[in-house]
Amino acid sequence: MKFRCAGLTPESIVDGPGYRFTVWTQGCLHHCEGCHNPQTWDMNGGFEADTDEVFEQITSDPLLDGVTLSGGDPFYQAKPMAELARKIKAFKGFPLNLIAFTGFTFEELLAQGSDENGYLELLRECDYLIDGRFILSQRSLELKFRGSRNQRFIDVKRSLDLGQAVALSDEELMML
């Protein structure tokens, strides 16, 4: 399946725990002041990529611990990102966890999710979600994997089971 891509980072240690492959999706309508990636806002920018080709790149590196979907906002392209996520989760070569960054909150994704937009489809494939818009006045360099204090590092499986966001504590994040 095709999607708009801003770039790929095959080797990252800053986009989540462990050694990761990061997919930078193109397109974001949140337009957060102080955004780290404003070049990814244009919904028609970047380049066309294919989930099969990206999956092949990901699974060619047996040292990876996981995959991060960032951007832009991957939930603006939830259907192709869910397809990529399903392939990653089904891959038997070596286990990979999946993290998605989004400007939406967990609650917004649940409330607005539909078959048409695919929010829930992608959310169900994620192990972790870093949610919430970046707020410049709450920026902190002390936060692990987050840019502002309002953002949460959510355990998606536990959250879906309980029907409410379950954010990891700083102590739990240190153990990842």
OpenMM code with the backbone's topology and positions (N, CA, C; nanometers):
from openmm import Vec3, app, unit

residues = "MET LYS PHE ARG CYS ALA GLY LEU THR PRO GLU SER ILE VAL ASP GLY PRO GLY TYR ARG PHE THR VAL TRP THR GLN GLY CYS LEU HIS HIS CYS GLU GLY CYS HIS ASN PRO GLN THR TRP ASP MET ASN GLY GLY PHE GLU ALA ASP THR ASP GLU VAL PHE GLU GLN ILE THR SER ASP PRO LEU LEU ASP GLY VAL THR LEU SER GLY GLY ASP PRO PHE TYR GLN ALA LYS PRO MET ALA GLU LEU ALA ARG LYS ILE LYS ALA PHE LYS GLY PHE PRO LEU ASN LEU ILE ALA PHE THR GLY PHE THR PHE GLU GLU LEU LEU ALA GLN GLY SER ASP GLU ASN GLY TYR LEU GLU LEU LEU ARG GLU CYS ASP TYR LEU ILE ASP GLY ARG PHE ILE LEU SER GLN ARG SER LEU GLU LEU LYS PHE ARG GLY SER ARG ASN GLN ARG PHE ILE ASP VAL LYS ARG SER LEU ASP LEU GLY GLN ALA VAL ALA LEU SER ASP GLU GLU LEU MET MET LEU".split()
positions = [
    Vec3(0.0848, -0.1171, 0.0000),
    Vec3(0.0000, 0.0000, 0.0000),
    Vec3(0.0899, 0.1240, 0.0000),
    Vec3(0.0502, 0.2223, -0.0739),
    Vec3(0.1285, 0.3455, -0.0852),
    Vec3(0.0936, 0.4435, 0.0271),
    Vec3(0.1937, 0.5255, 0.0635),
    Vec3(0.1714, 0.6323, 0.1618),
    Vec3(0.2693, 0.7454, 0.1338),
    Vec3(0.2414, 0.8623, 0.1909),
    Vec3(0.3307, 0.9773, 0.1783),
    Vec3(0.4339, 0.9683, 0.2900),
    Vec3(0.5597, 0.9725, 0.2515),
    Vec3(0.6699, 0.9538, 0.3455),
    Vec3(0.7592, 1.0769, 0.3450),
    Vec3(0.7986, 1.1204, 0.4627),
    Vec3(0.8940, 1.2311, 0.4753),
    Vec3(1.0365, 1.1787, 0.4799),
    Vec3(1.0547, 1.0541, 0.5223),
    Vec3(1.1874, 0.9958, 0.5291),
    Vec3(1.1882, 0.8689, 0.6120),
    Vec3(1.3006, 0.8013, 0.6080),
    Vec3(1.3214, 0.6777, 0.6827),
    Vec3(1.4553, 0.6882, 0.7552),
    Vec3(1.4571, 0.6471, 0.8813),
    Vec3(1.5810, 0.6424, 0.9576),
    Vec3(1.6016, 0.4972, 0.9987),
    Vec3(1.6898, 0.4253, 0.9286),
    Vec3(1.7078, 0.2828, 0.9575),
    Vec3(1.7732, 0.2522, 1.0918),
    Vec3(1.8436, 0.3497, 1.1495),
    Vec3(1.9139, 0.3262, 1.2756),
    Vec3(1.8925, 0.4435, 1.3691),
    Vec3(1.8069, 0.4261, 1.4693),
    Vec3(1.7791, 0.5335, 1.5637),
    Vec3(1.7846, 0.4800, 1.7062),
    Vec3(1.8386, 0.5623, 1.7947),
    Vec3(1.8363, 0.5291, 1.9380),
    Vec3(1.7646, 0.6381, 2.0172),
    Vec3(1.7003, 0.7333, 1.9478),
    Vec3(1.6340, 0.8446, 2.0159),
    Vec3(1.4824, 0.8476, 1.9958),
    Vec3(1.4281, 0.7588, 1.9121),
    Vec3(1.2853, 0.7615, 1.8808),
    Vec3(1.2068, 0.6533, 1.9532),
    Vec3(1.2581, 0.6110, 2.0660),
    Vec3(1.1963, 0.5065, 2.1457),
    Vec3(1.3060, 0.4195, 2.2040),
    Vec3(1.2679, 0.3248, 2.2882),
    Vec3(1.3686, 0.2410, 2.3543),
    Vec3(1.4366, 0.1443, 2.2578),
    Vec3(1.5656, 0.1274, 2.2772),
    Vec3(1.6414, 0.0317, 2.1984),
    Vec3(1.6821, 0.0855, 2.0627),
    Vec3(1.7209, -0.0060, 1.9804),
    Vec3(1.7685, 0.0214, 1.8447),
    Vec3(1.6481, 0.0109, 1.7508),
    Vec3(1.6149, 0.1211, 1.6812),
    Vec3(1.4867, 0.1289, 1.6113),
    Vec3(1.5005, 0.1728, 1.4663),
    Vec3(1.3998, 0.1371, 1.3891),
    Vec3(1.3799, 0.1879, 1.2537),
    Vec3(1.2666, 0.2883, 1.2646),
    Vec3(1.2870, 0.4109, 1.2154),
    Vec3(1.1836, 0.5135, 1.2254),
    Vec3(1.1289, 0.5481, 1.0879),
    Vec3(0.9974, 0.5434, 1.0770),
    Vec3(0.9260, 0.5834, 0.9560),
    Vec3(0.8677, 0.7213, 0.9821),
    Vec3(0.9106, 0.8203, 0.9036),
    Vec3(0.8624, 0.9576, 0.9172),
    Vec3(0.7526, 0.9795, 0.8146),
    Vec3(0.6277, 0.9807, 0.8595),
    Vec3(0.5164, 1.0024, 0.7669),
    Vec3(0.5068, 1.1501, 0.7309),
    Vec3(0.4514, 1.1752, 0.6152),
    Vec3(0.4330, 1.3117, 0.5665),
    Vec3(0.2890, 1.3532, 0.5919),
    Vec3(0.2703, 1.4736, 0.6442),
    Vec3(0.1375, 1.5288, 0.6633),
    Vec3(0.0978, 1.5409, 0.8089),
    Vec3(0.0658, 1.6638, 0.8480),
    Vec3(0.0170, 1.6886, 0.9840),
    Vec3(-0.0614, 1.8190, 0.9843),
    Vec3(-0.1787, 1.8146, 1.0419),
    Vec3(-0.2632, 1.9336, 1.0503),
    Vec3(-0.2622, 1.9964, 1.1889),
    Vec3(-0.1838, 1.9425, 1.2813),
    Vec3(-0.1784, 1.9983, 1.4168),
    Vec3(-0.1026, 2.1308, 1.4202),
    Vec3(0.0046, 2.1412, 1.3422),
    Vec3(0.0855, 2.2639, 1.3310),
    Vec3(0.1243, 2.3209, 1.4672),
    Vec3(0.1827, 2.2378, 1.5496),
    Vec3(0.2243, 2.2790, 1.6836),
    Vec3(0.3365, 2.3831, 1.6762),
    Vec3(0.3209, 2.4883, 1.7539),
    Vec3(0.4268, 2.5883, 1.7631),
    Vec3(0.5521, 2.5212, 1.8196),
    Vec3(0.6661, 2.5427, 1.7544),
    Vec3(0.7910, 2.4829, 1.7990),
    Vec3(0.8108, 2.3395, 1.7515),
    Vec3(0.7274, 2.2949, 1.6608),
    Vec3(0.7368, 2.1574, 1.6075),
    Vec3(0.8783, 2.1268, 1.5615),
    Vec3(0.9244, 2.0075, 1.5925),
    Vec3(1.0575, 1.9610, 1.5545),
    Vec3(1.0665, 1.9316, 1.4044),
    Vec3(0.9518, 1.9034, 1.3400),
    Vec3(0.9511, 1.8618, 1.2001),
    Vec3(0.8477, 1.9374, 1.1164),
    Vec3(0.8505, 2.0702, 1.1122),
    Vec3(0.7483, 2.1429, 1.0351),
    Vec3(0.7517, 2.1124, 0.8857),
    Vec3(0.8632, 2.0640, 0.8349),
    Vec3(0.8711, 2.0276, 0.6941),
    Vec3(0.7805, 1.9090, 0.6607),
    Vec3(0.7294, 1.8404, 0.7618),
    Vec3(0.6409, 1.7254, 0.7393),
    Vec3(0.4930, 1.7639, 0.7410),
    Vec3(0.4609, 1.8906, 0.7599),
    Vec3(0.3202, 1.9321, 0.7697),
    Vec3(0.2440, 1.9182, 0.6386),
    Vec3(0.3066, 1.9510, 0.5269),
    Vec3(0.2393, 1.9509, 0.3966),
    Vec3(0.1874, 1.8102, 0.3652),
    Vec3(0.0571, 1.7975, 0.3514),
    Vec3(-0.0049, 1.6671, 0.3274),
    Vec3(0.0365, 1.6069, 0.1925),
    Vec3(0.0829, 1.6885, 0.1013),
    Vec3(0.1230, 1.6412, -0.0311),
    Vec3(0.2737, 1.6423, -0.0508),
    Vec3(0.3488, 1.6758, 0.0531),
    Vec3(0.4940, 1.6821, 0.0429),
    Vec3(0.5567, 1.5450, 0.0509),
    Vec3(0.6869, 1.5439, 0.0711),
    Vec3(0.7595, 1.4184, 0.0838),
    Vec3(0.7598, 1.3404, -0.0455),
    Vec3(0.7552, 1.2091, -0.0332),
    Vec3(0.7574, 1.1222, -0.1514),
    Vec3(0.6660, 1.0028, -0.1265),
    Vec3(0.6291, 0.9375, -0.2342),
    Vec3(0.5445, 0.8196, -0.2220),
    Vec3(0.6323, 0.6995, -0.1856),
    Vec3(0.5889, 0.6254, -0.0864),
    Vec3(0.6589, 0.5042, -0.0448),
    Vec3(0.5594, 0.3893, -0.0434),
    Vec3(0.6110, 0.2690, -0.0358),
    Vec3(0.5277, 0.1493, -0.0368),
    Vec3(0.5524, 0.0697, 0.0912),
    Vec3(0.4465, 0.0274, 0.1566),
    Vec3(0.4603, -0.0446, 0.2834),
    Vec3(0.5395, -0.1746, 0.2672),
    Vec3(0.5241, -0.2433, 0.1543),
    Vec3(0.5997, -0.3676, 0.1325),
    Vec3(0.7494, -0.3400, 0.1273),
    Vec3(0.7878, -0.2340, 0.0570),
    Vec3(0.9297, -0.2002, 0.0451),
    Vec3(0.9885, -0.1562, 0.1791),
    Vec3(0.9121, -0.0789, 0.2551),
    Vec3(0.9591, -0.0359, 0.3868),
    Vec3(0.9709, -0.1564, 0.4795),
    Vec3(0.8733, -0.2458, 0.4744),
    Vec3(0.8781, -0.3678, 0.5549),
    Vec3(1.0037, -0.4492, 0.5231),
    Vec3(1.0390, -0.4612, 0.3961),
    Vec3(1.1597, -0.5346, 0.3568),
    Vec3(1.2847, -0.4711, 0.4167),
    Vec3(1.2892, -0.3380, 0.4169),
    Vec3(1.4040, -0.2693, 0.4775),
    Vec3(1.4106, -0.2973, 0.6273),
    Vec3(1.2959, -0.2908, 0.6932),
    Vec3(1.2904, -0.3133, 0.8377),
    Vec3(1.3384, -0.4539, 0.8723),
    Vec3(1.2865, -0.5542, 0.8034),
    Vec3(1.3173, -0.6931, 0.8391),
    Vec3(1.4534, -0.7389, 0.7894),
    Vec3(1.5241, -0.6532, 0.7182),
    Vec3(1.6593, -0.6895, 0.6754),
    Vec3(1.7629, -0.6621, 0.7838),
    Vec3(1.7225, -0.6003, 0.8939),
    Vec3(1.8161, -0.5682, 1.0022),
    Vec3(1.7791, -0.6460, 1.1288),
    Vec3(1.8457, -0.7590, 1.1536),
    Vec3(1.8114, -0.8419, 1.2695),
    Vec3(1.8503, -0.7804, 1.4037),
    Vec3(1.9179, -0.6660, 1.4034),
    Vec3(1.9579, -0.6018, 1.5285),
    Vec3(1.8493, -0.5105, 1.5855),
    Vec3(1.7449, -0.4853, 1.5081),
    Vec3(1.6397, -0.3927, 1.5524),
    Vec3(1.5625, -0.4468, 1.6721),
    Vec3(1.5266, -0.3543, 1.7614),
    Vec3(1.4383, -0.3857, 1.8735),
    Vec3(1.2943, -0.3459, 1.8423),
    Vec3(1.2787, -0.2456, 1.7558),
    Vec3(1.1441, -0.1988, 1.7283),
    Vec3(1.1379, -0.1004, 1.6141),
    Vec3(1.0147, -0.0564, 1.5881),
    Vec3(0.9846, 0.0381, 1.4810),
    Vec3(0.9050, 0.1526, 1.5408),
    Vec3(0.9400, 0.2747, 1.4995),
    Vec3(0.8689, 0.3940, 1.5432),
    Vec3(0.8039, 0.4597, 1.4235),
    Vec3(0.6761, 0.4923, 1.4376),
    Vec3(0.6025, 0.5676, 1.3364),
    Vec3(0.5901, 0.7099, 1.3879),
    Vec3(0.6449, 0.8043, 1.3138),
    Vec3(0.6450, 0.9435, 1.3565),
    Vec3(0.6092, 1.0298, 1.2374),
    Vec3(0.6428, 1.1563, 1.2450),
    Vec3(0.6082, 1.2374, 1.1292),
    Vec3(0.6354, 1.3840, 1.1464),
    Vec3(0.5457, 1.4569, 1.0857),
    Vec3(0.4061, 1.4402, 1.0490),
    Vec3(0.3322, 1.3702, 1.1627),
    Vec3(0.2219, 1.3130, 1.1263),
    Vec3(0.1429, 1.2344, 1.2203),
    Vec3(0.0965, 1.1087, 1.1490),
    Vec3(0.1427, 0.9910, 1.1929),
    Vec3(0.1057, 0.8671, 1.1247),
    Vec3(-0.0444, 0.8390, 1.1231),
    Vec3(-0.1197, 0.8990, 1.2144),
    Vec3(-0.2641, 0.8726, 1.2169),
    Vec3(-0.3384, 0.9424, 1.1041),
    Vec3(-0.2742, 1.0386, 1.0375),
    Vec3(-0.3346, 1.0966, 0.9176),
    Vec3(-0.3233, 1.0010, 0.7994),
    Vec3(-0.2448, 0.8961, 0.8141),
    Vec3(-0.2326, 0.7901, 0.7140),
    Vec3(-0.2470, 0.6547, 0.7844),
    Vec3(-0.3474, 0.6460, 0.8677),
    Vec3(-0.3629, 0.5302, 0.9551),
    Vec3(-0.3784, 0.3984, 0.8796),
    Vec3(-0.4491, 0.3972, 0.7687),
    Vec3(-0.4702, 0.2709, 0.6959),
    Vec3(-0.3392, 0.2092, 0.6470),
    Vec3(-0.2558, 0.2829, 0.5715),
    Vec3(-0.1297, 0.2198, 0.5307),
    Vec3(-0.0358, 0.1930, 0.6486),
    Vec3(-0.0381, 0.2779, 0.7507),
    Vec3(0.0476, 0.2530, 0.8661),
    Vec3(-0.0003, 0.1295, 0.9427),
    Vec3(-0.1313, 0.1059, 0.9475),
    Vec3(-0.1847, -0.0151, 1.0116),
    Vec3(-0.1420, -0.1388, 0.9329),
    Vec3(-0.1426, -0.1283, 0.7995),
    Vec3(-0.0977, -0.2410, 0.7176),
    Vec3(0.0491, -0.2727, 0.7463),
    Vec3(0.1324, -0.1689, 0.7485),
    Vec3(0.2745, -0.1891, 0.7801),
    Vec3(0.2892, -0.2477, 0.9204),
    Vec3(0.2145, -0.1963, 1.0143),
    Vec3(0.2213, -0.2441, 1.1529),
    Vec3(0.1818, -0.3911, 1.1637),
    Vec3(0.0776, -0.4320, 1.0924),
    Vec3(0.0361, -0.5733, 1.0955),
    Vec3(0.1480, -0.6635, 1.0437),
    Vec3(0.2141, -0.6215, 0.9376),
    Vec3(0.3249, -0.7003, 0.8837),
    Vec3(0.4379, -0.7112, 0.9858),
    Vec3(0.4673, -0.6008, 1.0507),
    Vec3(0.5737, -0.5987, 1.1516),
    Vec3(0.5383, -0.6914, 1.2672),
    Vec3(0.4149, -0.6845, 1.3150),
    Vec3(0.3734, -0.7659, 1.4293),
    Vec3(0.3661, -0.9144, 1.3943),
    Vec3(0.3387, -0.9468, 1.2679),
    Vec3(0.3295, -1.0864, 1.2242),
    Vec3(0.4653, -1.1457, 1.1890),
    Vec3(0.5664, -1.0616, 1.1758),
    Vec3(0.6989, -1.1086, 1.1354),
    Vec3(0.7561, -1.2008, 1.2429),
    Vec3(0.7961, -1.3186, 1.2039),
    Vec3(0.8444, -1.4194, 1.2991),
    Vec3(0.9959, -1.4239, 1.3109),
    Vec3(1.0677, -1.3480, 1.2289),
    Vec3(1.2138, -1.3523, 1.2302),
    Vec3(1.2742, -1.3076, 1.3617),
    Vec3(1.2254, -1.1980, 1.4152),
    Vec3(1.2684, -1.1461, 1.5449),
    Vec3(1.1597, -1.0495, 1.5915),
    Vec3(1.1301, -1.0489, 1.7214),
    Vec3(1.0181, -0.9659, 1.7700),
    Vec3(1.0512, -0.8165, 1.7646),
    Vec3(0.9554, -0.7374, 1.7185),
    Vec3(0.9718, -0.5928, 1.7110),
    Vec3(0.8542, -0.5256, 1.7796),
    Vec3(0.8836, -0.4321, 1.8697),
    Vec3(0.7738, -0.3555, 1.9279),
    Vec3(0.7462, -0.2355, 1.8384),
    Vec3(0.6277, -0.1793, 1.8519),
    Vec3(0.5848, -0.0702, 1.7651),
    Vec3(0.5377, 0.0480, 1.8491),
    Vec3(0.5954, 0.1642, 1.8186),
    Vec3(0.5597, 0.2893, 1.8851),
    Vec3(0.5082, 0.3851, 1.7796),
    Vec3(0.4042, 0.4610, 1.8132),
    Vec3(0.3576, 0.5684, 1.7248),
    Vec3(0.3537, 0.6983, 1.8033),
    Vec3(0.4012, 0.8042, 1.7405),
    Vec3(0.3885, 0.9400, 1.7931),
    Vec3(0.2680, 1.0035, 1.7260),
    Vec3(0.1883, 1.0784, 1.8017),
    Vec3(0.0734, 1.1462, 1.7436),
    Vec3(0.0415, 1.2739, 1.8202),
    Vec3(-0.0114, 1.3706, 1.7490),
    Vec3(-0.0605, 1.4926, 1.8124),
    Vec3(-0.1999, 1.4759, 1.8692),
    Vec3(-0.2679, 1.3682, 1.8305),
    Vec3(-0.3978, 1.3370, 1.8890),
    Vec3(-0.3763, 1.2794, 2.0284),
    Vec3(-0.4754, 1.2886, 2.1140),
    Vec3(-0.4684, 1.2170, 2.2408),
    Vec3(-0.5278, 1.0777, 2.2207),
    Vec3(-0.4952, 0.9886, 2.3111),
    Vec3(-0.5526, 0.8540, 2.3091),
    Vec3(-0.7048, 0.8624, 2.3072),
    Vec3(-0.7583, 0.9517, 2.3892),
    Vec3(-0.9039, 0.9670, 2.3986),
    Vec3(-0.9642, 1.0167, 2.2667),
    Vec3(-0.8953, 1.1087, 2.1990),
    Vec3(-0.9429, 1.1576, 2.0689),
    Vec3(-0.9430, 1.0456, 1.9648),
    Vec3(-0.8391, 0.9643, 1.9652),
    Vec3(-0.8330, 0.8537, 1.8705),
    Vec3(-0.9470, 0.7553, 1.8931),
    Vec3(-0.9757, 0.7252, 2.0197),
    Vec3(-1.0873, 0.6353, 2.0498),
    Vec3(-1.2210, 0.6954, 2.0070),
    Vec3(-1.2419, 0.8219, 2.0398),
    Vec3(-1.3700, 0.8876, 2.0112),
    Vec3(-1.3920, 0.9099, 1.8623),
    Vec3(-1.2849, 0.9411, 1.7888),
    Vec3(-1.2975, 0.9749, 1.6474),
    Vec3(-1.2698, 0.8573, 1.5543),
    Vec3(-1.2254, 0.7461, 1.6100),
    Vec3(-1.1898, 0.6315, 1.5273),
    Vec3(-1.3085, 0.5752, 1.4524),
    Vec3(-1.2856, 0.5421, 1.3252),
    Vec3(-1.3901, 0.4840, 1.2409),
    Vec3(-1.3254, 0.3891, 1.1409),
    Vec3(-1.4084, 0.3099, 1.0738),
    Vec3(-1.3561, 0.2233, 0.9688),
    Vec3(-1.2935, 0.3058, 0.8577),
    Vec3(-1.3493, 0.4238, 0.8345),
    Vec3(-1.3008, 0.5087, 0.7265),
    Vec3(-1.1612, 0.5646, 0.7541),
    Vec3(-1.1378, 0.6181, 0.8765),
    Vec3(-1.0074, 0.6807, 0.9019),
    Vec3(-0.9016, 0.5819, 0.9526),
    Vec3(-0.9402, 0.4679, 1.0051),
    Vec3(-0.8449, 0.3656, 1.0460),
    Vec3(-0.7696, 0.3927, 1.1754),
    Vec3(-0.8106, 0.4930, 1.2521),
    Vec3(-0.7391, 0.5245, 1.3767),
    Vec3(-0.7315, 0.4033, 1.4695),
    Vec3(-0.8458, 0.3365, 1.4900),
    Vec3(-0.8473, 0.2221, 1.5822),
    Vec3(-0.7687, 0.1047, 1.5262),
    Vec3(-0.7735, 0.0889, 1.3959),
    Vec3(-0.6988, -0.0166, 1.3289),
    Vec3(-0.5487, -0.0031, 1.3581),
    Vec3(-0.4965, 0.1182, 1.3458),
    Vec3(-0.3552, 0.1411, 1.3745),
    Vec3(-0.3279, 0.1324, 1.5241),
    Vec3(-0.4130, 0.1922, 1.6029),
    Vec3(-0.3944, 0.1925, 1.7480),
    Vec3(-0.3825, 0.0500, 1.8020),
    Vec3(-0.4660, -0.0406, 1.7536),
    Vec3(-0.4644, -0.1800, 1.8014),
    Vec3(-0.3325, -0.2517, 1.7717),
    Vec3(-0.2582, -0.2047, 1.6730),
    Vec3(-0.1304, -0.2669, 1.6372),
    Vec3(-0.0123, -0.2110, 1.7172),
    Vec3(-0.0334, -0.0977, 1.7818),
    Vec3(0.0751, -0.0318, 1.8555),
    Vec3(0.0966, -0.0949, 1.9926),
    Vec3(0.2214, -0.1018, 2.0338),
    Vec3(0.2528, -0.1411, 2.1709),
    Vec3(0.2490, -0.0180, 2.2609),
    Vec3(0.3036, 0.0914, 2.2072),
    Vec3(0.3097, 0.2164, 2.2832),
    Vec3(0.2672, 0.3326, 2.1949),
    Vec3(0.2154, 0.4358, 2.2596),
    Vec3(0.1724, 0.5570, 2.1908),
    Vec3(0.2240, 0.6767, 2.2696),
    Vec3(0.2916, 0.7676, 2.2015),
    Vec3(0.3259, 0.8957, 2.2621),
    Vec3(0.2228, 0.9915, 2.2063),
    Vec3(0.1356, 1.0411, 2.2931),
    Vec3(0.0205, 1.1181, 2.2452),
    Vec3(0.0251, 1.2630, 2.2895),
    Vec3(-0.0544, 1.3436, 2.2220),
    Vec3(-0.0717, 1.4836, 2.2580),
    Vec3(0.0125, 1.5774, 2.1738),
    Vec3(-0.0451, 1.6925, 2.1487),
    Vec3(0.0261, 1.7934, 2.0714),
    Vec3(0.1465, 1.8445, 2.1504),
    Vec3(0.2512, 1.8819, 2.0782),
    Vec3(0.3665, 1.9440, 2.1415),
    Vec3(0.3266, 2.0851, 2.1828),
    Vec3(0.3502, 2.1181, 2.3089),
    Vec3(0.3201, 2.2520, 2.3613),
    Vec3(0.4518, 2.3160, 2.4013),
    Vec3(0.4892, 2.4179, 2.3270),
    Vec3(0.6193, 2.4816, 2.3445),
    Vec3(0.6414, 2.5290, 2.4879),
    Vec3(0.5390, 2.5858, 2.5523),
    Vec3(0.5550, 2.6361, 2.6886),
    Vec3(0.5762, 2.5232, 2.7908),
    Vec3(0.5480, 2.3972, 2.7502),
    Vec3(0.5683, 2.2817, 2.8380),
    Vec3(0.6869, 2.1952, 2.7935),
    Vec3(0.7679, 2.2487, 2.7041),
    Vec3(0.8836, 2.1763, 2.6520),
    Vec3(0.9782, 2.1405, 2.7664),
    Vec3(1.0337, 2.0195, 2.7575),
    Vec3(1.1309, 1.9756, 2.8571),
    Vec3(1.2282, 1.8783, 2.7927),
    Vec3(1.3555, 1.9023, 2.8141),
    Vec3(1.4584, 1.8110, 2.7648),
    Vec3(1.4816, 1.6954, 2.8620),
    Vec3(1.4158, 1.6985, 2.9758),
    Vec3(1.4312, 1.5944, 3.0768),
    Vec3(1.3394, 1.4745, 3.0530),
    Vec3(1.2411, 1.4891, 2.9663),
    Vec3(1.1436, 1.3829, 2.9423),
    Vec3(1.2001, 1.2777, 2.8482),
    Vec3(1.1772, 1.1552, 2.8807),
    Vec3(1.2237, 1.0466, 2.7961),
    Vec3(1.1247, 1.0249, 2.6809),
    Vec3(1.1728, 1.0428, 2.5574),
    Vec3(1.0983, 1.0181, 2.4346),
    Vec3(0.9798, 1.1118, 2.4109),
    Vec3(0.9674, 1.2167, 2.4892),
    Vec3(0.8590, 1.3133, 2.4725),
    Vec3(0.9187, 1.4528, 2.4692),
    Vec3(0.8457, 1.5459, 2.4078),
    Vec3(0.8966, 1.6812, 2.3955),
    Vec3(0.8374, 1.7803, 2.4933),
    Vec3(0.7113, 1.7571, 2.5351),
    Vec3(0.6476, 1.8493, 2.6288),
    Vec3(0.5743, 1.7704, 2.7372),
    Vec3(0.5585, 1.8349, 2.8534),
    Vec3(0.5069, 1.7671, 2.9737),
    Vec3(0.3649, 1.7122, 2.9606),
    Vec3(0.2864, 1.7644, 2.8682),
    Vec3(0.1498, 1.7149, 2.8496),
    Vec3(0.1471, 1.5810, 2.7761),
    Vec3(0.2546, 1.5469, 2.7070),
    Vec3(0.2562, 1.4238, 2.6286),
    Vec3(0.2761, 1.3030, 2.7191),
    Vec3(0.2094, 1.1935, 2.6813),
    Vec3(0.2141, 1.0718, 2.7618),
    Vec3(0.2756, 0.9577, 2.6818),
    Vec3(0.3439, 0.8691, 2.7507),
    Vec3(0.3965, 0.7459, 2.6932),
    Vec3(0.3013, 0.6357, 2.7395),
    Vec3(0.2142, 0.5934, 2.6500),
    Vec3(0.1003, 0.5083, 2.6860),
    Vec3(0.1235, 0.3627, 2.6473),
    Vec3(0.0902, 0.2735, 2.7388),
    Vec3(0.0852, 0.1304, 2.7109),
    Vec3(-0.0487, 0.1045, 2.6428),
    Vec3(-0.0469, 0.0839, 2.5123),
    Vec3(-0.1715, 0.0763, 2.4357),
    Vec3(-0.2528, -0.0469, 2.4704),
    Vec3(-0.1905, -0.1626, 2.4819),
    Vec3(-0.2662, -0.2855, 2.5103),
    Vec3(-0.3411, -0.2737, 2.6435),
    Vec3(-0.2722, -0.2284, 2.7481),
    Vec3(-0.3385, -0.2112, 2.8785),
    Vec3(-0.4477, -0.1063, 2.8690),
    Vec3(-0.4233, 0.0000, 2.7953),
    Vec3(-0.5212, 0.1083, 2.7819),
    Vec3(-0.6470, 0.0613, 2.7107),
    Vec3(-0.6299, -0.0147, 2.6037),
    Vec3(-0.7472, -0.0655, 2.5317),
    Vec3(-0.8259, -0.1634, 2.6172),
    Vec3(-0.7552, -0.2472, 2.6928),
    Vec3(-0.8231, -0.3420, 2.7822),
    Vec3(-0.9057, -0.2698, 2.8885),
    Vec3(-0.8515, -0.1597, 2.9428),
    Vec3(-0.9191, -0.0861, 3.0498),
    Vec3(-1.0135, 0.0225, 2.9988),
    Vec3(-1.0013, 0.0584, 2.8719),
    Vec3(-1.0851, 0.1637, 2.8155),
    Vec3(-1.0445, 0.3035, 2.8584),
    Vec3(-0.9217, 0.3173, 2.9060),
    Vec3(-0.8689, 0.4485, 2.9445),
    Vec3(-0.7168, 0.4459, 2.9337),
    Vec3(-0.6593, 0.5621, 2.9115),
    Vec3(-0.5149, 0.5706, 2.8910),
    Vec3(-0.4386, 0.5287, 3.0154),
    Vec3(-0.3397, 0.4415, 2.9955),
    Vec3(-0.2500, 0.3986, 3.1021),
    Vec3(-0.1100, 0.4454, 3.0621),
    Vec3(-0.0672, 0.5551, 3.1243),
    Vec3(0.0647, 0.6116, 3.0942),
    Vec3(0.1703, 0.5443, 3.1800),
    Vec3(0.2849, 0.5177, 3.1199),
    Vec3(0.3958, 0.4604, 3.1940),
    Vec3(0.4583, 0.5676, 3.2821),
    Vec3(0.4983, 0.5280, 3.3993),
    Vec3(0.5686, 0.6180, 3.4904),
    Vec3(0.7127, 0.6336, 3.4425),
    Vec3(0.7816, 0.7314, 3.4978),
    Vec3(0.9224, 0.7505, 3.4643),
    Vec3(1.0035, 0.6259, 3.4991),
    Vec3(0.9690, 0.5591, 3.6078),
    Vec3(1.0394, 0.4377, 3.6487),
    Vec3(1.0170, 0.3258, 3.5468),
    Vec3(0.8927, 0.3130, 3.4998),
    Vec3(0.8620, 0.2090, 3.3992),
    Vec3(0.9338, 0.2405, 3.2670),
    Vec3(0.9420, 0.3686, 3.2322),
    Vec3(1.0124, 0.4060, 3.1090),
    Vec3(1.1604, 0.3712, 3.1168),
    Vec3(1.2191, 0.3849, 3.2326),
    Vec3(1.3609, 0.3538, 3.2503),
    Vec3(1.3890, 0.2047, 3.2272),
    Vec3(1.2874, 0.1202, 3.2481),
    Vec3(1.3052, -0.0239, 3.2342),
    Vec3(1.2872, -0.0723, 3.0915),
    Vec3(1.2379, 0.0136, 3.0039),
    Vec3(1.2179, -0.0282, 2.8635),
    Vec3(1.3503, -0.0394, 2.7912),
] * unit.nanometer
topology = app.Topology()
chain = topology.addChain("A")
for resn in residues:
    res = topology.addResidue(resn, chain)
    for name in ("N", "CA", "C"):
        topology.addAtom(name, app.Element.getBySymbol(name[0]), res)
